[in-house]
Amino acid sequence: MSYIENMGINAKLASKELNKLDTRTKNKILLEIADNLENKKELIKSENEKDLIAGREKGLTSAFLDRLTLNDNRIAGMVEGVRQIAKFADPIGEIEKGFRHENGMEIKKVRVPLGVIAMIYESRPNVTIDAAALCLKAGNSIILRGGTDAIYSNVVLANIIKEVLINNKLEFAVQLVEKPEREYINQLISLDKYIDVIIPRGGRGLKKAIMDNATIPVIETGAGLCHTYIDKFADLNKVKDIVVNAKVQRPGVCNAMETLLIHKDLLQEVLPNLSKELRALRVELRACKECLPFVQDGILASDKDWDTEYLDLILSIKAVNSLDEAIEHINKYSTMHSEAIITESLENANIFTRDIDSACIYVNASTRFTDGGEFGFGGEIGISTQKLHARGPMGIRELTTLKYVIVGNGQIRG
């Protein structure tokens, strides 16, 4: 029996045990995990530093290293996130709909766990905790395969969870693939005998490889080529704060803006001061030929820039002639994650929110709000950029499905 197959078997068995747990028991386990994380904060930081040292030696970007870092505040955030998840309503067992058949049978539509989830994700170790906690609350077992650049961090976090699960006789409810070889991903995504759904979270290349080869249903998440459009009718007092926040606050995450579109009538009025602000914050600016004369220290953008998720302090800037042109550009290049318009025109805002085909559409706000915590879900397992079975930030309810329960009294169909 192979390493991955053994994990699948154990995960399937664990999912059956999880399905038997009541809400109180699941919450107790989550609170114990939170306490264990808090108590082992120094160990977590020590192991995380090993990943950071290796990352610096490899020459990883500052944005990538930021994504990888676990400091006191981020560990406290993980702990609080788990505690929030424990407080959330348990969707399992909810009756979504119930009715009585004309022959007297009672037919109920009941919410149940998905079963076994495999999560393949980038080098963001906090995802290990968010994904595990959400799956446990929703009654799912999970197999985690994080980015190899976060291996020390992921191992220590998984072991902290495992200690609690062993004490609760659920050792295999959360498992981490610790072997870095790519072949184990290929085995994982074809383990349809035991795994119910794959959730890949990361760049386009990783997701395409999984989508092309998986024999298991996939929920596509993560890639965020996000846009902000400064409309002709924008309140210019709002522009700087929204644009700078969307690009600079955490450039290495999927809800950071990558392309700024601006109405041609505003180039001279907006771009000189805005680009000066962005350059002061070390943002590299790649502008189209119409924008370039108004951009401080800009370089000419290529067609490839419109199709690139930088995950770094790099921003592409393009002039458009109209709202329709902005919408056309976004729908052509977007990864269907998050897009924003800055405008005081209610008509233009309504057209933008109607015609943009992405999961989250913002009017006069930063795309950085696309997040399970900000949307009230606690942690999130990812941002779904597809339309089935979930869309946008995926919390507890998005990790469940439905089944029908029919209760009769001897009825047969004639």
Secondary structure by P-SEA (a helix, b strand, c coil): ccaaaaaaaaaaaaaaaaaaccaaaaaaaaaaaaaaaaaaaaaaaaaaaaaaaaaaaacccaaaaaaacccaaaaaaaaaaaaaaaacccccccccbbbbcccbbbbbbbbbbccbbbbbbcccaaaaaaaaaaaaaacccbbbbccccaaaaaaaaaaaaaaaaaaacccccccccccccaaaaaaaaaccccccbbbbbccaaaaaaaaaccccccccccccbbbbbbcccccccccaaaaaaaccccccccccccbbbbcccccccccaaaaaaaaaabbbbbbccccccccccccccccccccccccccbbbbbbbccaaaaaaaaaacccccbbbbbcccaaaaaaaaacccccccccccccccccccccccccccbbbccccccccccccccccbbbbbbbbcccccc
